[in-house]
Amino acid sequence: MTIDPQPLKKKRNHPSLLNPEERVRYIKNQNRDRALRYRQKKEAAYEHRMSQQAVLRQAAANSPTEMLDSGVNVEHRGEIDGNITVNDSAQNKPNATKNPIVDGLATQMTPPDETPVQQPQNQPPEAPAFHLTARDRQQLEADDSTFTPHSWASLAAIIRTNRLEDLLRYPSDLRRYLSWSASTRAAYGSITAFLLQERLHWTPLPSLDPEAGPQFEFVNEIPFADARDYKILRNDWPYGLEDGIVHLVVWLKTPIPTTPDTGDLTRRSRELVEGFMARVFRRAAGEGEEERGSKVLWFKNPTGLQSVRGIDHVHVLVRGVGEEVVDGWVKKNGS
């Protein structure tokens, strides 16, 4: 009996089931699809960027120091797309912290002379720091006194209904994030370059395809299968969250398969992510199967909402856990 290999081959849509040559082709196709989606949104992104710059110029004209952390105490909490809690003295937000890296970039637009900055060779052109939605643009004109931080119930509803564009930052944090993004791009060339050099400390593999995003040497091609292939970091610029909610980001060297038409996670990918959440986060947080979602939530932004594109990452929100537990997640696998 002869079996036609073609139908079987069509089912081999996960990198773990492909031979090396097919896997390389699969990853290149994934990156090419991402680049295509980026180009399709380029015109809209340009319009958003122009609008963003106009708002920043107006704000800078009204108050030259506003965009450079004037009157703000910041403490380093983790990684880009990561957890800085910012307290504006005028607005009296909770959790005043200090971030020396952000402060340094606000006053020094270029890196130290003794530390030359190198751009990854296989990095595609970047869009703005992130996609500014209509609500983001409204936030830029608002102040912190009118902002209601996200509660756990609000976060659960947004994630459940996939309304991720409704996740918002404090207005002052959003303005500082845009200013920080501009200074970081000036110093490092891109947000991705900063992340790779200062946070992840990963070196991309050489690539001849300028359209492809960074690719890395990994231990296991299955996402989350080996701790050496991912890092857990705090989010430097979290959404506006109620006290007690911590925002973490899991960065991966291995791409997470998505559907080619929508970019959403495949069913198998969701199973991999959920298995990882149960194994690493839910167990340590003391969340049982019958309590799923009471202490741990997760989501993966679509490309248009991502601050850092080209490096797969998953957002994790946790509550009701001690700092020693959070530090254990970060120190065990992060920096």
N, C-alpha and C positions, 0 to 999 in steps of 0.2 A: 504494500500500500504506500503510495507516494503522498506526502503532505506538502501542500503549497506553503513555502516559507513566508510569503508576503503577508497573509493575514496575521500570522504570529508576530512578524516583525512590527506590524502596526501597533501591536499591544505593548511593545517594548518601549514605553514612553518615559521610563524613569532611568536616570543615569546609572543606577546600580545594576541595571539589567543589560547595559550596553558594553560592547567591547571598547577598548581605549580609543580606537579611531572614531567609532560612532559617538562616543561620549564627547570627544572634542568637537565633533560636528554639531552635536546637540547643544553644547554650551555656546558655540558660536552663533547658532540660530537663535537661541534665547537672547543673547546680547544684541543681535541684529534686530530682533523684534522690539527690544527696548529702545534702541536707537531710532527705529522707525516711528514708534509712538512719540518719542521726544521731538522728532522733526515735525510731526503733525501738529504738535502743540506749540511749536516755536513762535508762531506769529502771535498767538494769544499770550504766551509768556512774555514776549517783548512788550506788549501793551501793558501787562501787569507791572513789568519792571519800570516802565516809564511813569506809571501812576505812582508806584512806590517811591521813586526818586523825587518826584514832585512834592510828595508829602514830606519826605525827609528834608528837602531843601527849605521848605516852608518852616518846618519845625526848627531847623538849625538857624534860620534867619531870626526867628522869634526868640530863641534861647540857644546860643552857640554851644553851651556845655550840656544841654539836655541829653544829647545823643551819646555822650561819652561818660555815662555813669556818674554824673554830678549828683552828690548827695546820696549815693547808693552804696550800701555795704553788701558785698557779695562774697560767698565762700565756695570754693571748688567742691563739687559734689560728685563729679564723674566725667562722663564722656560727651562728646558732641552728639547732638540729637539726644542729649543726656541731661542729668539732673542738677541744675543750679537753681536754688530757691533765692529769689531776689527780694529785698525789702526796701521799698522806696520810703524814705523818711516822711515825705509829704503825705503819702497815702497810708502809711502805717500797716503794710502787709505783714503777715507772720513770717517766721523763719528767716531772719536776717542772716546772710552768709556772705563770704568773701571769696572771690575767685582771682588769684594772682595772674592767671593766664589771660583772662578776659581784660583785667585792668592793664596788663602789659601791652596787649594789642591795641587798647584804646589810646594809649599814649605813644606807642612805638609802632609805626606802620611797617617796618621791615624787621626781620629777625636779626639776632646778634650776628656780627661779622664772623665769629669763630664757628658758627653753626650754619653752613650753607644749606639752603632748602632746595630739594630736588623734586621735580614733578614726576609722578608715575608716567611711564612711557605709554601705557595702554589705557589711558583715561579718556573717555568721550567728553565732548563739550558739555559744560554744565548749564542748566537753566538757572533762574533766580534761586536764592537760598531755599525757597519752597514756594509752592503755588499759593498765591494770595487770593483767597476767595473774597466774595463780596462782603462777607461778615468780617474777614480780616481787615479789609479796608475801612470798615466802620469802626473796628477796634482801634485803628491808628488815630482816629479822631476823638476817641473817648478817653476817659480817665478811670483809674482803678476804683474810685468810689462807686461807680455804676456797675461794676463787674461782679457777678455771682460765681464763685468757684464751683467747679464740678463736684457734685456729691458722688458717692459710690453708686447709688441707684441711677443717677444720670449717666455715668460712665457705662454701666451695664446695659442700659437701654440704647445708647448710641452705638455701642459695639454690636449688640444683638441685631439691630436694624440696619447696620452697615452705613450709618450716617456719620462717617469719620470726619467729614468736613465741618461738623458741628463742634469738634474739639478745639477749644480756644485758649489762648494765653491771656494773662493780665495785659492790658494795653501797654503799660510801661515796659513789661518784659518783651512784648512784641517789638516795640520800637528799639529797645536795646539789642535785641537779637538781630534785627536788620542792620543796625550800625556795626555790631560785632562781625556779622557775615561779611560786610564790605571791607573792614580792616583785615580780616583773616584772608580774604581773597587777595588783597593787595600784598600781604606778607608771604603767603604760601602758594598763590596761583589758583587755588580752589579749596573748597571745604573738604573734598575727598582727600586731597594731599595732606591737609592738616590732620585729618582723622587717622590716616595711615601712619604718618610720621610721629605724631604726638600722643596718640591714644592706643591704637591697635598694635603699632610696631610690626606691621606686616609688610612684606616686600612682594609686590606683584610679579608674576612671571613675565618675561619678555613677550611682546606681542607685535605682530606685523599688521594687525587690523586696528586702525585708529577708531573705528566705530565701536569696537568691543570695549566693555568695561573691564575693570581690574579682574584678573584671574590669579588664583593662588595654588600653591602646592598644598595638598591636604593628605591626611592620613587615611580617612575613610570617605568615600564619595557619597555616602548616605548622610543627609543633613542631621545634625545633632547626635550622630552615632559615636563620635570620639570628641572628648573635651578639648583636645588640642586643635580642633577645627572650628571652635567658636569662642567668643569672649562675652562675658556678662559685665556690663558697665552701667553706672548711674547716668541718668539723662541730665545733661547740663542745662537744657532749656525745656523744662517740662511744660505741660499744659497747666492752666490755672486749676489747681486741685485743692480740695479741702485738706486741713491738717490731718496727718496720719496716713496719707496715701503716698506711696513711693513709686516713682517712675523709673524703670530699668529698661535697658535695650540689650538684646542678644544679637551680636554680630557674627556672621558666618562666612567661612571661606568657601563653602560649598553652596551652589545656587539651589534655591527651593523651587521645584517645578510649579509653573503656573499655566493656566489655560491661555492659548495663543490669542483668542479673540478678545477676552476681557481682562486678562492679566490677573484674575483671581486665583487663589490657591486651588489646586486640584484636591479631590477627595483624599487621595493618598498623602498629599502634603499636609492637609489638616490633621490627619491621623498621626503623622510624624511630629507635628508641632504639639498636639495635645498630649501625646505620649511623653514628650520632653517636659511639658509643663507639670504633668502629674509626677514624673520621676524626680525633677529637680526642685520645683517651686511648691506645688501643692503639698507634698509630703513634709517638707521643711516648715511650711506655714501652718501645719496641723489641720489642713482642709481635707475632710473625708469625701468620698465619692458622692454621698448624698448631700453634701454641702457645696458642691462644685459652684464656683463663682462667688462664694461668700468672702473669700480672702484673696483670690488670684483671678485676674482678667488678662487677656492678651488680644492683640490685633496686629495685623500687618497692613501698613498703608499701601494704597495703590501708587503707581509711579508718580502720578500727578501731584500727590500730597507729600511725597518724600523730600526731606531736607537733604539727604545724601543718597544719590542714585548710583547704581552700579555695584554696590556691596549689599547683599541681602541682609536684612535685619528684621527682628520681631520686637514689638513693644510689649512690656509686661508691667502691669499695675498690681501692687500688693498693698494690703492693709492689715492691721492687727498683728504685726510681727515686730520684734525688737530690732534695734540697730545692729546688734551682734549677729542676727540672722542675715540681715541685708549685707553687712560687711563680709559675712562668710561666703555669700554668693559671689560678691565682687572680687574679694581677695583670692578666693579659691581658683577662680577662672579668669579674672580680669587683671587689673594692674594694682 
